[in-house]
Amino acid sequence: MGNARTFLVTWALARHEGWRVLLRLEDLDLGRVKAGAHQASIDDLRWLSIDWDGDPLVQSNDLAPYRAALAALVARGLTFRCDRSRSEIRNAASAPHADDGETRYPPELRPPEPWPRAIGDAAGDWHANHRLRVDPAPEPVRDELLGPHAFDPGLAAGDLVVWTKLGVPAYQLAVVVDDARQAVTDVVRGDDLLASAARQQVIARHLGISHARWWHLPLVYGLDGKRLAKRHGAHSLAALRAAKVEPARVIGWCAWSLGLATDRTPLAAREFLAMTSPEALRSAALRTHAHPSVLDDASPDGDLAWLHG
C-alpha cells in the first residue's frame, strides 16, 4: 500500500505538471530479485490504471554506462578497491554500528594513497567492491515537499560502496547514472530515501552531472510502528489483487491517508489526479510527516477490512 501511494502520487504529479513518466525496472540487487518481478511490477501499475511514457528501462540489460561512470571516478583517484569484510569494518574501533543497520566506513581503513587510476579485468577489479572517498561535510538537500534538510554522508556512512563484487554498480551509483542518461528532472519517492539524496548529490557532483529535484513522500506504517514491507503480506498489492479487491478502494485509501480526501471512498485514478497538485501535496506531505499514516490491518472496521469491502 505504501508503494501504491507513492506510485499514484508520482504519476498524478507528473500528469498534473505535464512531465513524462519513465518506468525503470531496477534489478541489479541480484540476491533479492525474484523471477517474474518485472511483470509483477507492471501488473501492479496497470491494475491501478497508472501508465507511463516510452519503453521501460531494465538496468541489467546494459552495464556499460555504469562501468564508464566507475572508470571516470577511478581515473580521478576518487575511489579505491575494498576487500575488507563487513565484520572487519564493523569491528573497527571507529566504525560504530548505526541504529539502522548501516556500518560507517571510516577514513582510517582506506588504503594508502595514491590509489590506482585505472580499472581492468586482469586483477578482477570488476568483481570487487569499490568505495568512493567521502570526507565529512554538510550536504544540503532541498526537497520540494519537505523543505530544506542537511546531511553529512561522510559522517553517517563514510566511504560509499559504488561498485560490488557481484560485478554490478551499487544502488547509489546506479540511480545517479540512470537519472542522468534518462534526463530525469524530478524524482518522487519515499522519505526513507531522503538521506540518500545527499549521497547521490555527492556522486553526481563528482561525475560532473546535475541531479534531479527531490520530492520525498512520507511512508505508510503498520500497527507495529514499522514501515509496510514484505512482513505485512496480507496487504501487498499482489495479495489484494488475488483477493479481488477493487483498485478504486486502494486509490481511495491512498487519497484519504494523505488527507487529499475527507473519508475512505473508492476513487478512480483520474479522480485521484484531479485532487493532486504540488500545493496539495506539500500540505499533505507536511501533515503526514508530522503524523504518519498507519494502515490498520487488525480492527474489524480497520483499513484492511474496508479495502476488502
Backbone bond lengths (Angstrom), bond angles and torsions (degrees), N, CA, C in turn:
res aa  C-N    CA-C-N  psi(-1)  N-CA   C-N-CA  omega(-1)  CA-C   N-CA-C  phi
1 M - - - 1.461 - - 1.529 111.43 -
2 G 1.338 116.31 -35.57 1.456 118.72 176.53 1.514 111.41 -63.59
3 N 1.346 116.04 -43.12 1.461 120.15 176.81 1.529 110.94 -62.88
4 A 1.318 116.13 -41.78 1.464 119.96 179.90 1.515 110.28 -58.50
5 R 1.328 116.33 -42.89 1.467 119.43 -178.89 1.522 110.98 -64.91
6 T 1.328 116.48 -41.88 1.460 119.54 178.99 1.529 111.09 -67.12
7 F 1.339 116.59 -41.24 1.468 120.59 176.64 1.531 110.30 -56.30
8 L 1.336 115.01 -49.44 1.463 120.23 -175.66 1.520 111.83 -64.08
9 V 1.323 116.58 -42.75 1.459 119.92 179.87 1.526 110.63 -64.81
10 T 1.335 116.72 -43.39 1.464 120.49 178.67 1.523 110.46 -58.12
11 W 1.310 115.49 -50.17 1.470 121.02 -178.33 1.528 111.34 -63.61
12 A 1.340 117.11 -47.05 1.461 120.38 -176.49 1.526 111.58 -66.82
13 L 1.343 116.86 -41.75 1.458 120.01 178.72 1.528 110.20 -63.23
14 A 1.329 116.37 -42.71 1.466 120.00 179.90 1.527 111.27 -62.94
15 R 1.323 116.95 -45.09 1.464 119.66 -179.37 1.535 110.73 -68.42
16 H 1.312 117.00 -34.95 1.465 121.09 178.35 1.521 110.76 -65.34
17 E 1.342 116.77 -39.25 1.461 122.12 -175.38 1.527 113.30 -92.64
18 G 1.338 117.18 -3.34 1.457 120.01 179.46 1.514 114.54 78.62
19 W 1.343 116.91 22.80 1.461 120.67 177.03 1.525 110.20 -83.18
20 R 1.319 115.77 164.60 1.465 121.42 167.12 1.522 108.09 -87.01
21 V 1.325 116.16 146.64 1.466 121.93 176.48 1.526 107.73 -104.03
22 L 1.327 116.40 120.80 1.457 121.38 -179.39 1.526 109.99 -104.38
23 L 1.309 116.12 132.82 1.461 121.33 177.76 1.521 108.99 -102.91
24 R 1.306 115.92 118.56 1.461 122.17 178.37 1.518 108.59 -120.88
25 L 1.296 116.45 125.05 1.466 122.27 179.74 1.524 107.71 -98.65
26 E 1.317 115.38 103.85 1.461 121.90 -173.71 1.535 109.11 -88.69
27 D 1.323 115.89 109.04 1.464 120.38 -171.77 1.521 112.72 -131.15
28 L 1.330 117.15 29.97 1.460 119.92 -177.75 1.522 113.20 -90.59
29 D 1.325 117.77 -8.70 1.467 120.84 175.48 1.524 106.72 -81.70
30 L 1.332 114.99 78.21 1.466 121.33 -165.79 1.515 113.65 -60.52
31 G 1.308 118.00 -27.55 1.457 119.57 -178.71 1.512 114.32 -77.64
32 R 1.349 117.25 -12.01 1.461 120.67 -174.14 1.524 114.04 -117.98
33 V 1.322 117.16 -16.91 1.461 119.58 -177.53 1.528 109.80 -76.93
34 K 1.318 115.21 125.21 1.462 120.63 -178.32 1.522 110.45 -100.17
35 A 1.328 115.11 155.13 1.465 120.29 175.97 1.524 109.42 -58.80
36 G 1.318 116.08 136.11 1.459 120.55 179.05 1.514 114.22 86.71
37 A 1.325 117.95 -0.07 1.467 120.70 -176.81 1.524 111.71 -63.33
38 H 1.346 116.89 -38.07 1.461 119.67 179.87 1.521 110.76 -60.75
39 Q 1.314 116.11 -49.49 1.459 119.42 -177.92 1.516 111.41 -66.06
40 A 1.326 116.82 -36.37 1.466 120.06 178.34 1.524 110.85 -61.92
41 S 1.335 116.87 -40.16 1.464 120.21 178.29 1.522 110.77 -64.05
42 I 1.320 115.89 -44.38 1.462 120.30 179.27 1.524 110.94 -64.16
43 D 1.323 116.68 -39.68 1.466 120.44 178.38 1.525 110.96 -62.82
44 D 1.333 117.22 -40.50 1.469 120.94 178.05 1.527 110.48 -59.08
45 L 1.327 115.63 -47.01 1.458 119.83 -176.86 1.530 111.22 -65.54
46 R 1.303 116.55 -44.56 1.467 119.50 -179.22 1.521 111.06 -65.87
47 W 1.313 117.30 -36.08 1.460 121.32 178.23 1.530 111.03 -60.41
48 L 1.337 115.60 -34.81 1.462 120.60 179.76 1.529 112.61 -89.48
49 S 1.329 117.51 5.57 1.473 123.58 -179.48 1.520 112.27 64.42
50 I 1.335 116.60 32.41 1.456 122.02 176.18 1.523 108.81 -94.71
51 D 1.320 116.19 123.96 1.459 119.82 178.16 1.524 109.61 -110.07
52 W 1.328 116.14 173.70 1.462 121.64 -179.19 1.517 108.66 -146.89
53 D 1.324 115.14 172.54 1.466 120.95 -174.56 1.529 110.19 -111.61
54 G 1.308 116.35 127.68 1.454 120.57 178.54 1.511 113.07 80.49
55 D 1.325 115.40 -176.87 1.459 121.37 -178.69 1.529 110.33 -82.24
56 P 1.334 116.61 147.77 1.463 119.03 176.32 1.522 111.38 -63.99
57 L 1.330 116.21 147.08 1.455 121.56 172.32 1.517 107.95 -98.33
58 V 1.332 116.10 123.36 1.461 121.59 177.63 1.520 107.80 -103.64
59 Q 1.315 117.10 116.49 1.458 121.07 -172.48 1.528 113.35 -55.22
60 S 1.316 116.48 -45.04 1.460 119.86 -172.56 1.519 113.72 -70.13
61 N 1.328 117.46 -9.24 1.466 119.81 -178.89 1.521 112.99 -70.67
62 D 1.335 117.20 -22.83 1.470 119.32 -176.05 1.525 109.34 -152.68
63 L 1.326 116.02 106.78 1.462 120.79 179.76 1.521 112.93 -90.52
64 A 1.322 118.09 -5.59 1.461 121.10 -175.13 1.535 113.51 -58.35
65 P 1.334 119.41 -43.54 1.477 118.02 -179.73 1.526 112.69 -62.32
66 Y 1.320 117.27 -34.93 1.462 120.21 179.46 1.531 110.59 -71.50
67 R 1.325 115.37 -40.29 1.466 119.32 178.06 1.530 110.59 -61.73
68 A 1.315 115.83 -40.64 1.461 120.23 179.37 1.530 110.48 -63.56
69 A 1.321 116.67 -39.47 1.464 120.78 179.93 1.525 110.59 -65.68
70 L 1.328 117.00 -44.36 1.465 119.48 178.53 1.523 110.26 -63.39
71 A 1.333 117.04 -43.53 1.460 120.49 179.83 1.523 111.10 -59.59
72 A 1.340 117.02 -36.26 1.462 120.92 178.84 1.524 110.98 -67.17
73 L 1.325 117.25 -40.18 1.467 120.81 178.62 1.529 110.59 -67.95
74 V 1.328 115.85 -40.52 1.465 120.43 178.62 1.530 110.25 -63.08
75 A 1.326 116.48 -43.32 1.460 120.94 -177.73 1.520 112.15 -61.02
76 R 1.317 116.78 -26.81 1.467 120.90 179.77 1.525 111.86 -91.03
77 G 1.322 116.83 2.26 1.453 119.83 179.29 1.514 113.87 70.58
78 L 1.330 116.21 28.01 1.463 120.63 -176.39 1.523 113.28 -96.22
79 T 1.319 117.15 -11.76 1.462 120.46 -176.20 1.524 110.27 -126.64
80 F 1.318 114.65 161.11 1.456 120.94 175.31 1.519 109.41 -141.93
81 R 1.309 114.75 150.63 1.465 120.57 176.09 1.526 108.78 -73.79
82 C 1.322 115.72 135.05 1.464 120.53 -177.63 1.521 109.65 -123.98
83 D 1.326 116.00 111.33 1.465 120.97 179.12 1.524 112.26 -103.91
84 R 1.320 116.65 10.36 1.467 119.66 179.59 1.528 110.63 -73.65
85 S 1.319 115.64 146.15 1.461 120.30 177.66 1.526 109.85 -81.00
86 R 1.318 115.44 163.89 1.465 119.74 177.69 1.519 111.36 -61.29
87 S 1.319 116.10 -38.04 1.467 118.94 -179.02 1.527 110.92 -66.88
88 E 1.340 117.70 -36.45 1.466 120.69 176.98 1.525 110.60 -61.83
89 I 1.315 115.18 -43.53 1.462 119.62 -179.53 1.525 110.37 -67.74
90 R 1.328 115.16 -43.77 1.463 120.15 -178.27 1.521 111.46 -64.11
91 N 1.305 116.71 -33.56 1.459 121.01 -176.42 1.530 113.43 -84.97
92 A 1.329 116.01 -6.48 1.462 118.63 177.91 1.524 109.44 -64.19
93 A 1.293 116.98 137.18 1.465 121.20 -173.75 1.519 112.49 -58.19
94 S 1.327 117.02 -32.81 1.459 119.70 -176.30 1.519 112.61 -102.01
95 A 1.327 116.78 19.95 1.469 119.78 -179.64 1.518 109.49 -119.13
96 P 1.332 118.36 75.49 1.464 120.97 -178.82 1.517 111.54 -63.50
97 H 1.320 115.41 149.44 1.456 121.80 179.70 1.519 108.52 -87.93
98 A 1.321 116.89 116.09 1.450 120.40 -175.91 1.527 111.54 -71.56
99 D 1.351 114.69 160.47 1.461 119.81 -178.44 1.522 112.19 -63.32
100 D 1.345 116.81 -28.30 1.461 119.76 -177.91 1.520 112.78 -88.08
101 G 1.322 117.15 9.25 1.453 120.64 177.62 1.503 114.11 91.63
102 E 1.323 117.75 -4.03 1.455 121.05 -179.39 1.527 110.36 -85.30
103 T 1.296 115.67 136.22 1.459 121.51 178.08 1.515 109.22 -107.61
104 R 1.313 117.20 124.85 1.458 121.75 -179.17 1.524 110.46 -73.01
105 Y 1.326 115.83 137.11 1.461 120.97 174.83 1.526 106.93 -98.62
106 P 1.326 118.03 108.59 1.459 121.12 -173.10 1.526 113.11 -83.82
107 P 1.331 117.64 159.74 1.473 121.43 -179.68 1.526 113.37 -58.78
108 E 1.322 116.75 -29.32 1.464 119.90 -176.35 1.530 112.51 -63.29
109 L 1.309 117.19 -21.92 1.460 120.17 -177.75 1.525 113.09 -90.71
110 R 1.307 117.35 -1.17 1.463 119.80 178.84 1.529 110.49 -68.06
111 P 1.319 117.32 147.16 1.472 119.54 174.64 1.525 109.81 -70.78
112 P 1.318 116.84 162.88 1.465 119.93 178.78 1.529 111.16 -60.65
113 E 1.313 114.92 144.85 1.464 119.36 175.52 1.535 109.05 -94.42
114 P 1.333 117.92 158.85 1.465 128.14 5.42 1.526 112.17 -78.04
115 W 1.330 114.15 150.73 1.457 119.93 179.38 1.529 109.91 -90.74
116 P 1.343 116.69 156.19 1.469 120.10 179.25 1.524 112.10 -53.97
117 R 1.339 115.34 142.72 1.462 120.76 -179.30 1.523 111.96 -105.64
118 A 1.308 116.94 14.08 1.465 120.32 178.01 1.523 108.45 -145.68
119 I 1.324 115.84 156.03 1.456 121.76 179.52 1.521 108.12 -131.34
120 G 1.326 116.68 138.47 1.459 119.10 -177.44 1.508 112.33 -150.59
121 D 1.325 114.78 178.94 1.465 120.84 -176.60 1.523 112.66 -82.87
122 A 1.325 116.55 -26.39 1.467 119.72 -170.74 1.522 112.31 -58.39
123 A 1.310 117.44 -42.32 1.473 120.86 -177.56 1.518 112.49 -92.13
124 G 1.315 116.69 7.92 1.465 119.88 -178.72 1.514 113.07 72.33
125 D 1.332 116.30 26.07 1.464 120.12 -175.65 1.522 113.76 -62.09
126 W 1.328 115.84 -33.06 1.467 118.07 -177.03 1.521 111.72 -74.39
127 H 1.320 117.41 -10.38 1.468 121.14 177.24 1.526 109.69 -120.53
128 A 1.319 113.66 48.05 1.466 121.86 176.63 1.523 108.04 -140.14
129 N 1.314 115.91 158.25 1.457 119.96 174.21 1.528 109.71 -75.26
130 H 1.321 116.25 137.75 1.458 121.78 174.34 1.523 108.18 -126.41
131 R 1.327 115.63 136.61 1.463 121.40 -179.21 1.523 110.78 -115.56
132 L 1.322 114.28 145.62 1.455 122.38 175.41 1.518 109.41 -94.11
133 R 1.302 116.15 131.73 1.465 120.30 177.24 1.530 109.14 -65.08
134 V 1.324 116.21 123.94 1.468 121.50 177.94 1.527 107.84 -133.31
135 D 1.311 116.42 101.39 1.460 120.62 177.96 1.525 110.02 -81.16
136 P 1.330 117.29 150.08 1.468 119.89 179.02 1.529 111.86 -57.72
137 A 1.325 115.75 128.09 1.468 122.55 178.27 1.522 107.93 -171.55
138 P 1.313 117.92 142.36 1.468 119.23 178.77 1.517 111.15 -68.05
139 E 1.321 115.79 140.27 1.463 122.19 178.60 1.523 108.01 -126.46
140 P 1.341 118.25 105.83 1.472 120.06 -179.46 1.524 111.67 -72.60
141 V 1.313 116.03 140.79 1.460 122.79 176.60 1.521 108.09 -126.60
142 R 1.301 115.34 122.16 1.462 120.19 177.55 1.522 108.60 -100.64
143 D 1.322 115.41 115.31 1.464 120.08 -178.43 1.520 109.32 -105.80
144 E 1.326 116.02 134.81 1.461 121.07 -176.55 1.519 112.97 -69.30
145 L 1.332 117.23 -21.79 1.457 120.68 -179.62 1.520 112.42 -103.37
146 L 1.315 117.19 -41.05 1.461 121.58 -172.02 1.523 113.30 -105.81
147 G 1.329 117.87 1.49 1.448 120.53 175.09 1.516 113.49 82.27
148 P 1.342 117.13 -164.14 1.465 121.43 -175.44 1.523 112.88 -79.01
149 H 1.320 115.91 141.50 1.454 123.56 174.98 1.529 108.24 -139.25
150 A 1.309 115.85 165.32 1.462 120.50 175.19 1.517 108.54 -137.87
151 F 1.321 116.12 135.67 1.457 122.27 179.38 1.521 108.43 -129.98
152 D 1.309 115.81 164.49 1.459 121.61 176.11 1.522 107.89 -130.22
153 P 1.340 117.71 87.24 1.470 120.12 -177.16 1.519 113.09 -58.25
154 G 1.322 117.26 -36.14 1.461 119.67 -179.66 1.515 112.54 -66.16
155 L 1.314 116.71 -34.39 1.453 120.59 178.91 1.520 111.39 -80.69
156 A 1.347 116.86 -36.44 1.464 120.93 -176.62 1.527 112.54 -79.58
157 A 1.315 116.97 -40.65 1.466 120.53 -173.48 1.519 113.53 -122.89
158 G 1.324 116.67 -21.57 1.460 118.88 -176.14 1.516 111.23 74.48
159 D 1.305 115.97 -149.04 1.466 121.22 -178.51 1.527 109.99 -69.15
160 L 1.313 116.06 123.16 1.465 122.17 -172.26 1.528 112.36 -85.14
161 V 1.329 116.27 137.68 1.462 120.76 170.59 1.523 108.01 -70.75
162 V 1.314 116.47 122.94 1.466 120.83 177.72 1.532 112.00 -114.11
163 W 1.337 116.20 -13.38 1.475 120.43 177.12 1.520 107.63 -144.15
164 T 1.325 116.77 143.86 1.461 120.42 -174.56 1.524 111.87 -114.35
165 K 1.306 114.33 162.42 1.457 120.04 -178.99 1.524 112.64 -70.47
166 L 1.325 116.83 -5.95 1.466 120.60 173.86 1.523 111.77 -78.96
167 G 1.336 116.35 -4.16 1.457 120.35 178.66 1.515 113.70 86.21
168 V 1.322 116.63 18.12 1.463 121.38 -179.30 1.524 109.26 -132.16
169 P 1.342 117.63 159.20 1.459 119.83 179.15 1.521 111.61 -69.88
170 A 1.318 116.21 152.79 1.454 121.01 171.14 1.532 108.71 -73.36
171 Y 1.314 115.37 161.96 1.468 121.36 -176.15 1.525 112.47 -51.21
172 Q 1.331 117.60 -48.53 1.458 120.33 -173.10 1.528 112.35 -60.82
173 L 1.321 117.10 -41.82 1.459 119.77 178.01 1.528 110.84 -71.57
174 A 1.322 116.62 -43.06 1.465 120.32 -175.66 1.519 112.04 -58.59
175 V 1.333 117.43 -46.01 1.466 118.55 -176.25 1.527 111.46 -70.95
176 V 1.327 117.65 -32.34 1.468 119.66 176.31 1.521 109.79 -63.30
177 V 1.332 116.70 -46.42 1.463 120.93 179.31 1.522 110.71 -63.50
178 D 1.318 116.93 -44.81 1.465 120.34 -178.22 1.525 111.99 -65.61
179 D 1.336 116.73 -42.47 1.463 118.83 178.65 1.518 110.77 -60.12
180 A 1.333 116.61 -38.34 1.467 119.90 -179.44 1.526 111.16 -69.69
181 R 1.329 117.18 -46.16 1.470 118.40 -175.29 1.521 112.18 -74.13
182 Q 1.347 117.52 -20.15 1.456 120.31 175.92 1.530 112.02 -96.12
183 A 1.333 116.20 3.89 1.465 121.79 179.85 1.525 111.49 55.27
184 V 1.309 116.40 43.69 1.462 121.65 179.50 1.525 109.53 -71.35
185 T 1.314 116.44 128.64 1.465 121.29 179.64 1.518 112.25 -101.65
186 D 1.334 117.41 -26.74 1.458 121.69 -175.94 1.520 109.74 -141.71
187 V 1.327 115.80 135.35 1.458 122.36 177.90 1.519 108.44 -119.00
188 V 1.329 116.52 122.97 1.466 122.41 176.62 1.523 107.23 -112.94
189 R 1.334 117.02 124.33 1.464 119.88 -176.69 1.526 109.60 -161.28
190 G 1.324 116.74 178.45 1.446 121.67 -178.16 1.517 112.57 -69.82
191 D 1.350 116.16 150.80 1.459 119.24 -176.30 1.525 113.44 -75.62
192 D 1.339 118.20 -1.30 1.459 119.27 170.79 1.521 110.87 -68.23
193 L 1.335 116.89 -14.91 1.466 121.70 179.71 1.530 112.47 -102.76
194 L 1.321 117.03 11.79 1.457 119.73 -179.36 1.527 111.28 -61.32
195 A 1.337 117.09 -43.98 1.467 119.80 178.64 1.524 111.44 -65.32
196 S 1.337 116.78 -29.17 1.465 120.03 177.81 1.524 111.72 -65.50
197 A 1.330 116.69 -26.73 1.467 119.32 178.37 1.523 110.47 -59.00
198 A 1.335 116.82 -39.64 1.469 120.23 178.73 1.521 110.76 -62.98
199 R 1.313 116.91 -42.47 1.464 121.10 -179.71 1.528 110.92 -66.23
200 Q 1.324 116.03 -39.59 1.458 119.72 179.89 1.517 111.47 -69.95
201 Q 1.324 117.43 -32.35 1.460 120.17 175.00 1.523 111.30 -64.24
202 V 1.329 116.54 -40.63 1.462 120.53 178.73 1.528 110.41 -62.33
203 I 1.331 116.06 -46.37 1.471 120.03 -179.99 1.524 110.66 -63.23
204 A 1.327 116.57 -45.05 1.467 120.25 -179.77 1.528 111.11 -60.15
205 R 1.308 116.01 -40.78 1.467 119.81 -179.76 1.526 110.61 -63.16
206 H 1.329 116.93 -41.77 1.468 119.98 178.42 1.524 111.72 -65.12
207 L 1.327 116.59 -29.35 1.461 120.48 179.59 1.524 112.10 -87.92
208 G 1.324 116.88 -4.16 1.455 120.38 178.37 1.507 113.91 73.29
209 I 1.337 116.66 30.37 1.463 120.00 179.79 1.526 109.03 -124.21
210 S 1.315 116.38 157.37 1.457 121.09 178.88 1.519 109.35 -84.98
211 H 1.325 115.70 158.55 1.464 119.61 177.11 1.525 109.56 -109.36
212 A 1.307 115.49 163.98 1.454 121.67 -179.03 1.528 111.44 -73.84
213 R 1.323 115.22 167.86 1.460 119.68 167.32 1.527 107.63 -76.65
214 W 1.321 115.13 147.58 1.458 120.26 -176.28 1.524 111.37 -105.07
215 W 1.335 115.46 138.21 1.466 122.86 174.04 1.530 106.02 -133.17
216 H 1.316 117.75 98.05 1.462 121.04 -176.69 1.525 110.69 -102.44
217 L 1.317 114.03 122.20 1.458 122.22 -174.59 1.527 110.08 -101.91
218 P 1.336 118.29 132.28 1.465 119.90 178.11 1.524 112.32 -55.97
219 L 1.324 115.48 147.86 1.456 122.31 -177.13 1.526 111.59 -79.94
220 V 1.324 114.53 169.59 1.472 122.43 170.29 1.519 107.46 -103.00
221 Y 1.321 116.65 137.52 1.456 121.91 -177.05 1.525 110.84 -115.78
222 G 1.331 114.98 158.49 1.448 121.07 173.82 1.518 110.62 -90.86
223 L 1.336 116.40 176.38 1.461 120.33 179.19 1.520 112.34 -64.32
224 D 1.339 116.85 -18.94 1.459 120.30 178.22 1.526 112.62 -81.17
225 G 1.342 116.54 2.01 1.446 120.52 178.26 1.514 114.21 82.68
226 K 1.324 116.95 1.77 1.456 120.96 179.88 1.523 109.43 -105.33
227 R 1.337 115.34 153.37 1.461 118.49 -179.33 1.521 110.14 -62.50
228 L 1.322 115.89 149.37 1.454 120.05 179.47 1.523 109.93 -61.50
229 A 1.322 115.66 135.19 1.463 120.85 -177.84 1.523 107.89 -152.77
230 K 1.329 115.44 -167.33 1.459 119.89 -175.96 1.526 112.93 -60.73
231 R 1.350 116.33 -27.22 1.462 118.16 -179.81 1.534 111.41 -67.00
232 H 1.346 116.38 -19.20 1.456 120.76 176.31 1.534 108.43 -95.62
233 G 1.305 116.44 55.95 1.457 121.50 -169.27 1.509 115.74 -64.88
234 A 1.338 117.91 -25.08 1.458 120.37 -175.46 1.521 112.34 -64.71
235 H 1.321 117.33 -20.62 1.454 118.16 178.93 1.521 111.98 -123.33
236 S 1.342 116.47 30.64 1.457 118.34 165.25 1.523 107.25 -67.01
237 L 1.333 116.66 155.64 1.461 118.59 -178.59 1.524 111.33 -63.91
238 A 1.343 116.79 -34.84 1.461 119.44 178.16 1.525 110.78 -64.15
239 A 1.345 116.42 -40.64 1.466 120.22 179.59 1.526 110.67 -67.12
240 L 1.314 117.17 -39.38 1.467 120.14 179.52 1.521 110.94 -67.10
241 R 1.333 116.08 -40.63 1.465 119.03 176.72 1.518 110.72 -61.42
242 A 1.333 116.13 -45.89 1.460 120.83 -178.65 1.520 111.65 -62.62
243 A 1.342 117.00 -29.99 1.458 121.43 -179.89 1.526 112.41 -86.16
244 K 1.331 116.51 7.17 1.467 122.70 177.95 1.526 113.08 64.91
245 V 1.314 116.90 28.48 1.456 120.47 174.32 1.532 108.32 -66.83
246 E 1.315 117.20 139.85 1.455 121.12 179.56 1.534 109.71 -73.41
247 P 1.321 118.35 129.22 1.466 119.18 178.45 1.522 112.57 -58.98
248 A 1.354 117.08 -28.68 1.465 119.68 178.36 1.523 111.63 -61.83
249 R 1.329 117.60 -28.24 1.465 120.00 177.36 1.529 110.66 -73.27
250 V 1.327 116.16 -39.05 1.465 119.24 176.34 1.528 109.83 -61.59
251 I 1.332 116.25 -46.11 1.465 120.47 -179.25 1.522 110.44 -63.90
252 G 1.333 116.72 -42.38 1.460 120.60 178.82 1.514 112.35 -63.16
253 W 1.336 116.41 -40.28 1.471 118.98 178.44 1.518 110.47 -65.23
254 C 1.325 117.31 -39.99 1.463 120.53 179.56 1.523 110.93 -61.46
255 A 1.325 117.03 -42.97 1.468 120.66 178.70 1.523 110.98 -64.67
256 W 1.315 116.26 -43.43 1.475 120.78 -179.00 1.528 111.26 -66.76
257 S 1.330 117.47 -40.94 1.461 120.48 -177.26 1.528 111.92 -67.40
258 L 1.321 116.68 -23.16 1.458 120.78 176.02 1.526 112.53 -88.63
259 G 1.319 116.50 -10.72 1.454 119.71 -175.75 1.509 113.44 84.77
260 L 1.339 117.21 11.40 1.454 120.46 176.53 1.526 111.06 -78.92
261 A 1.312 116.78 -22.78 1.460 123.23 175.70 1.525 108.14 -123.38
262 T 1.329 116.67 149.71 1.467 120.44 -174.76 1.517 113.06 -81.58
263 D 1.323 118.01 -18.76 1.461 119.94 178.20 1.519 109.83 -151.00
264 R 1.329 115.31 172.55 1.467 120.27 179.27 1.520 108.74 -78.37
265 T 1.317 115.94 103.94 1.453 122.51 -179.24 1.519 108.55 -135.17
266 P 1.337 118.69 133.22 1.467 119.38 177.56 1.520 111.51 -56.48
267 L 1.325 115.56 137.75 1.460 120.89 -178.87 1.520 109.79 -135.65
268 A 1.316 116.20 145.56 1.464 120.98 170.50 1.526 108.65 -80.99
269 A 1.316 116.58 159.89 1.463 120.48 -179.98 1.522 111.26 -57.98
270 R 1.340 116.84 -38.23 1.471 119.41 -178.96 1.535 110.94 -67.11
271 E 1.330 117.18 -29.34 1.464 119.79 176.64 1.534 110.51 -72.24
272 F 1.324 116.61 -37.52 1.462 120.35 174.69 1.523 109.46 -61.69
273 L 1.326 117.06 -42.37 1.454 122.11 179.26 1.526 110.53 -59.63
274 A 1.327 117.01 -41.80 1.458 120.92 -175.95 1.525 112.69 -63.19
275 M 1.337 117.48 -27.80 1.463 119.90 -177.77 1.527 112.63 -98.38
276 T 1.332 116.79 6.95 1.461 121.26 -176.25 1.524 109.99 -107.90
277 S 1.323 115.50 125.04 1.458 123.24 173.66 1.516 106.95 -147.66
278 P 1.336 118.79 162.24 1.466 119.02 177.64 1.522 112.74 -55.08
279 E 1.314 116.77 -40.03 1.465 119.56 -179.01 1.523 111.56 -66.10
280 A 1.332 116.38 -45.18 1.460 120.03 179.25 1.521 110.72 -63.73
281 L 1.335 116.65 -38.05 1.461 120.41 -179.42 1.522 112.11 -69.93
282 R 1.334 117.01 -36.83 1.463 119.00 177.68 1.532 110.49 -61.46
283 S 1.312 116.20 -45.12 1.462 119.35 178.38 1.518 111.06 -63.29
284 A 1.341 116.16 -42.54 1.460 120.62 -179.38 1.512 111.24 -65.29
285 A 1.348 116.82 -42.55 1.461 120.58 -177.67 1.517 111.51 -65.52
286 L 1.322 117.16 -43.74 1.463 120.34 179.66 1.528 110.48 -65.26
287 R 1.319 116.59 -37.38 1.460 120.96 179.57 1.523 111.45 -67.47
288 T 1.318 116.33 -46.57 1.462 118.91 -177.78 1.520 112.23 -78.57
289 H 1.328 117.00 -18.64 1.465 119.58 173.35 1.530 109.47 -70.24
290 A 1.324 115.88 -38.98 1.467 120.40 178.71 1.523 111.79 -76.92
291 H 1.325 116.55 -33.81 1.469 122.18 -179.28 1.528 107.76 -131.06
292 P 1.336 117.23 86.67 1.467 121.30 -172.47 1.533 113.84 -58.03
293 S 1.326 114.35 148.23 1.464 121.59 176.87 1.527 110.00 -74.69
294 V 1.311 115.95 133.61 1.460 121.82 177.70 1.521 108.19 -122.97
295 L 1.316 116.82 128.11 1.457 121.13 176.86 1.524 108.74 -91.74
296 D 1.318 115.73 115.39 1.470 122.38 -179.42 1.527 108.50 -84.95
297 D 1.333 115.44 107.78 1.467 119.28 -179.51 1.520 112.29 -108.21
298 A 1.343 117.36 16.07 1.460 120.54 -175.21 1.531 113.31 -119.65
299 S 1.310 118.67 -35.91 1.471 121.46 -175.65 1.521 111.28 -70.73
300 P 1.329 117.38 147.01 1.474 120.48 178.79 1.524 113.06 -58.33
301 D 1.334 116.04 -30.71 1.456 119.29 178.10 1.525 111.27 -112.42
302 G 1.341 115.76 24.07 1.460 121.18 -178.55 1.512 112.75 -77.50
303 D 1.320 115.16 -173.25 1.458 120.93 -173.29 1.528 113.16 -65.40
304 L 1.327 116.69 -42.81 1.455 118.59 -178.66 1.519 110.89 -65.51
305 A 1.336 116.64 -39.95 1.465 120.80 177.37 1.531 109.90 -62.61
306 W 1.344 116.76 -40.79 1.464 120.09 179.65 1.526 110.31 -65.19
307 L 1.314 116.87 -41.61 1.463 120.13 179.28 1.522 111.48 -57.91
308 H 1.314 115.68 -38.07 1.468 120.32 -179.21 1.536 112.20 -80.54
309 G 1.320 116.08 -2.27 1.468 119.37 176.18 1.497 114.18 80.78
